[in-house]
């Protein structure tokens, strides 16, 4: 069974996700992506789709999530299972005696599934996966530095959940989105590769966060870094590796206009799913 299929069919990830707290102080511990792949392909101009996405109103850490990334490949990949295409792109073509064949490379936009919760390649167990990465230290922190340089991505979402502490002590969930009809947002993300127990390479991901604006800061002090469409190409550019240029790109991203609405506490359980979770309550 392919590794990704084994993960999707595993009972382990569902149990792990259900055991994780949903409001432990980390920003963006839950989000929604209910737009289908056809809409995502059109919006992001995808060349290659790998894996099947199931719409979800309650995506939790350790779940497989959709990511968009650009890779340099020697030819358009139509059958990744047959060609061995990976997140690092195809290896250089070689002749029968091992000499490299100079094949022109093209930039290909891919949409794949990765596990939400970044684990650095060098991490030793037990290691708690990191679902978020602070934009302020993204290019310097050892846990994120390599992924930021080599494997940046976009994480599509229709919105995300945050929990606000009330005067009575209870925490009220809010759903934040781009407004009417909850259009697709693109969170900045980074991908790291690690080896699983069977010694296979496995992609993991963290969502990049920033300080929240005054309006959103009343709910939570941090927010996902929402990338506006005009910076998608630059953020995904495989040729961009200079830390100063990446820092400049991050600093130039404008603060998004997000609309919060109060929603049911049912989202606190990963077992709950469906459009009722994002409906406004009084």
C-alpha positions as CSV (number, residue, x, y, z in Angstrom):
1,X,0.0,0.0,0.0
2,X,1.4,3.5,-0.8
3,X,2.6,5.4,2.2
4,X,0.0,8.2,1.8
5,X,-2.8,5.7,1.5
6,X,-1.6,3.8,4.6
7,X,-1.7,7.1,6.5
8,X,-5.2,8.0,5.3
9,X,-6.5,4.6,6.2
10,X,-4.8,4.5,9.6
11,X,-6.8,4.7,12.8
12,X,-3.8,6.3,14.4
13,X,-4.1,9.8,13.0
14,X,-7.7,10.1,14.0
15,X,-6.9,9.1,17.5
16,X,-3.9,11.5,17.6
17,X,-6.0,14.4,16.3
18,X,-8.9,13.8,18.8
19,X,-6.4,13.9,21.7
20,X,-4.9,17.3,20.8
21,X,-6.3,20.4,22.5
22,X,-8.0,22.9,20.3
23,X,-7.3,26.1,22.2
24,X,-3.9,25.7,23.9
25,X,-2.6,29.2,23.1
26,X,-1.4,28.3,19.6
27,X,-2.9,30.3,16.8
28,X,-4.8,28.4,14.0
29,X,-5.2,25.1,15.7
30,X,-8.3,24.3,13.5
31,X,-9.4,25.5,10.1
32,X,-11.9,24.7,7.4
33,X,-11.4,23.7,3.7
34,X,-14.6,22.8,2.1
35,X,-13.9,24.1,-1.4
36,X,-13.4,21.2,-3.8
37,X,-10.3,20.4,-5.8
38,X,-11.8,21.7,-9.0
39,X,-12.2,25.2,-7.5
40,X,-8.6,25.1,-6.1
41,X,-7.1,24.0,-9.4
42,X,-8.8,26.9,-11.1
43,X,-7.9,29.5,-8.4
44,X,-4.2,28.5,-8.1
45,X,-3.6,27.4,-11.7
46,X,-2.5,23.9,-10.6
47,X,-0.6,21.7,-13.1
48,X,-0.5,18.5,-11.1
49,X,-2.9,17.1,-8.4
50,X,-1.7,14.3,-6.1
51,X,-4.0,12.6,-3.6
52,X,-7.7,13.1,-2.9
53,X,-9.1,15.9,-0.7
54,X,-12.2,15.4,1.4
55,X,-13.9,18.7,2.3
56,X,-13.7,19.4,6.0
57,X,-15.1,22.1,8.3
58,X,-12.9,20.9,11.2
59,X,-9.3,20.3,10.1
60,X,-7.1,19.5,13.1
61,X,-3.4,18.9,13.7
62,X,-2.0,15.6,12.3
63,X,-4.7,15.6,9.6
64,X,-3.6,15.4,5.9
65,X,-4.0,18.9,4.5
66,X,-3.9,20.4,1.0
67,X,-0.8,22.4,0.1
68,X,0.3,24.2,-3.1
69,X,3.9,24.3,-4.1
70,X,6.1,24.9,-7.1
71,X,8.8,22.4,-8.1
72,X,11.3,22.4,-10.9
73,X,10.8,19.2,-13.0
74,X,12.4,17.9,-16.2
75,X,9.0,17.3,-17.8
76,X,5.4,17.6,-16.8
77,X,4.6,14.8,-14.4
78,X,1.4,13.0,-15.2
79,X,1.8,9.8,-13.2
80,X,3.8,10.5,-10.0
81,X,3.5,6.9,-8.9
82,X,5.2,5.7,-12.0
83,X,7.8,8.4,-12.3
84,X,8.8,8.7,-8.6
85,X,8.1,12.4,-8.6
86,X,8.5,13.9,-5.1
87,X,8.3,17.2,-3.3
88,X,11.9,17.8,-4.2
89,X,11.2,17.5,-7.9
90,X,12.5,14.8,-10.2
91,X,16.2,13.9,-10.1
92,X,18.4,14.8,-13.1
93,X,18.0,12.3,-16.0
94,X,21.1,10.1,-16.5
95,X,22.4,8.1,-19.4
96,X,23.1,4.4,-19.2
97,X,26.7,5.0,-17.9
98,X,25.5,7.5,-15.2
99,X,26.3,10.7,-17.0
100,X,23.8,13.5,-16.5
101,X,21.7,14.5,-19.5
102,X,21.1,18.2,-19.6
103,X,17.3,18.3,-19.7
104,X,15.5,21.7,-19.6
105,X,13.6,22.2,-16.3
106,X,10.2,23.7,-16.1
107,X,8.4,25.2,-13.1
108,X,5.4,23.1,-12.2
109,X,2.6,24.0,-9.7
110,X,1.6,21.0,-7.6
111,X,-1.2,20.4,-5.1
112,X,-0.5,17.7,-2.7
113,X,-1.4,16.3,0.7
114,X,1.0,16.6,3.7
115,X,0.6,16.0,7.4
116,X,-0.2,19.1,9.5
117,X,2.5,19.3,12.2
118,X,6.1,20.0,11.1
119,X,8.8,17.7,12.4
120,X,12.4,18.7,11.4
121,X,14.5,16.1,9.7
122,X,17.0,16.1,12.5
123,X,14.4,15.7,15.3
124,X,14.6,12.7,17.6
125,X,11.6,11.1,19.3
126,X,9.7,12.1,21.3
127,X,9.2,15.4,19.4
128,X,6.0,17.4,19.5
129,X,5.0,18.4,15.9
130,X,4.8,22.2,15.3
131,X,1.6,23.3,13.7
132,X,2.6,27.0,13.5
133,X,5.8,28.9,12.7
134,X,6.2,32.5,13.7
135,X,7.0,34.7,10.7
136,X,9.3,36.9,12.8
137,X,11.8,34.1,13.3
138,X,11.1,32.0,10.3
139,X,14.4,32.5,8.4
140,X,16.6,32.2,11.6
141,X,15.1,29.5,13.7
142,X,16.9,26.1,13.1
143,X,13.6,24.2,13.2
144,X,12.3,26.2,10.2
145,X,15.3,27.7,8.4
146,X,15.9,24.9,5.8
147,X,12.2,24.4,5.1
148,X,11.7,28.2,4.6
149,X,14.6,28.3,2.1
150,X,13.7,25.2,0.1
151,X,10.0,24.2,0.6
152,X,7.6,27.0,1.0
153,X,3.9,26.4,0.2
154,X,0.4,27.8,0.4
155,X,-2.2,26.2,2.6
156,X,-5.7,26.9,1.2
157,X,-8.5,27.4,3.7
158,X,-12.0,28.9,3.7
159,X,-11.3,30.2,7.2
160,X,-10.0,29.3,10.6
161,X,-11.1,29.1,14.2
162,X,-9.8,30.9,17.3
163,X,-10.9,30.8,20.9
164,X,-11.5,33.9,23.0
165,X,-11.3,34.0,26.7
166,X,-14.4,35.4,28.3
167,X,-14.7,37.2,31.6
168,X,-16.5,34.1,33.0
169,X,-13.5,31.9,32.2
170,X,-15.1,30.0,29.3
171,X,-13.5,30.1,25.9
172,X,-15.7,31.1,22.9
173,X,-14.8,29.9,19.4
174,X,-14.9,32.3,16.5
175,X,-14.6,31.6,12.8
176,X,-12.6,34.1,10.8
177,X,-12.9,34.2,7.0
178,X,-12.6,36.5,4.0
179,X,-16.3,37.6,4.3
180,X,-19.4,36.6,2.4
181,X,-19.4,33.0,1.2
182,X,-16.0,32.4,2.9
183,X,-13.8,32.6,-0.2
184,X,-10.5,30.6,-0.2
185,X,-7.6,32.1,1.6
186,X,-4.0,31.2,1.1
187,X,-2.0,30.8,4.3
188,X,1.8,30.8,4.1
189,X,3.3,27.4,5.0
190,X,6.5,25.5,5.0
191,X,7.2,21.8,4.5
192,X,9.8,19.6,6.1
193,X,10.7,16.0,5.2
194,X,11.2,13.4,7.8
195,X,11.5,9.6,7.8
196,X,8.7,7.5,9.3
197,X,9.1,4.2,11.2
198,X,9.4,2.3,7.9
199,X,12.3,4.6,6.8
200,X,10.1,6.3,4.1
201,X,10.3,10.1,3.6
202,X,7.2,11.8,4.8
203,X,6.2,15.5,4.3
204,X,5.0,17.6,7.3
205,X,3.9,21.2,7.3
206,X,3.5,24.2,9.6
207,X,1.3,27.3,9.0
208,X,3.1,30.6,9.3
209,X,1.7,33.1,11.7
210,X,2.0,36.9,12.4
211,X,0.9,39.4,15.0
212,X,-2.8,40.1,14.7
213,X,-4.2,43.5,13.9
214,X,-6.1,45.5,16.6
215,X,-9.5,44.2,15.5
216,X,-8.4,40.5,15.3
217,X,-6.1,40.9,18.3
218,X,-9.2,41.2,20.6
219,X,-9.8,37.5,19.8
220,X,-6.2,36.2,19.6
221,X,-2.9,38.0,19.5
222,X,-1.7,36.1,16.5
223,X,-3.2,35.2,13.1
224,X,-2.2,33.0,10.1
225,X,-0.1,34.9,7.5
226,X,-2.6,35.2,4.7
227,X,-0.8,35.6,1.4
228,X,-2.5,38.0,-1.1
229,X,-2.6,36.7,-4.7
230,X,0.0,39.1,-6.0
231,X,2.7,37.5,-3.8
232,X,1.8,33.8,-4.5
233,X,4.3,33.4,-7.4
234,X,7.1,35.0,-5.4
235,X,6.5,32.9,-2.3
236,X,6.4,29.7,-4.2
237,X,9.4,30.4,-6.5
238,X,11.9,27.5,-6.1
239,X,14.7,29.8,-7.1
240,X,14.1,32.1,-4.0
241,X,16.5,31.0,-1.3
242,X,18.1,34.2,0.0
243,X,17.0,34.7,3.6
244,X,17.0,38.5,3.3
245,X,14.8,38.4,0.2
246,X,12.4,36.0,2.0
247,X,12.3,38.3,5.0
248,X,11.5,41.2,2.8
249,X,8.7,39.3,1.1
250,X,7.2,38.3,4.5
251,X,7.4,41.9,5.8
252,X,5.7,43.2,2.7
253,X,2.5,41.1,3.0
254,X,-0.4,43.3,3.8
255,X,-2.7,42.7,6.8
256,X,-5.9,40.9,5.4
257,X,-9.4,42.1,6.0
258,X,-11.0,39.1,7.9
259,X,-14.5,38.9,9.2
260,X,-15.0,37.0,12.5
261,X,-18.3,35.4,13.6
262,X,-19.2,33.6,16.8
263,X,-19.8,29.9,16.3
264,X,-20.7,26.8,18.3
265,X,-18.4,25.2,20.8
266,X,-19.0,21.9,19.0
267,X,-15.9,22.6,16.9
268,X,-13.9,21.8,20.0
269,X,-14.3,18.1,19.3
270,X,-12.5,16.8,16.2
271,X,-15.3,14.2,15.9
272,X,-17.7,16.9,14.8
273,X,-17.7,18.1,11.2
274,X,-20.1,19.8,8.8
275,X,-21.3,23.3,7.9
276,X,-23.1,23.7,11.2
277,X,-19.7,24.4,12.8
278,X,-19.2,27.7,11.0
279,X,-22.8,29.0,11.3
280,X,-23.2,32.2,13.3
281,X,-24.7,31.8,16.8
282,X,-26.1,34.5,19.0
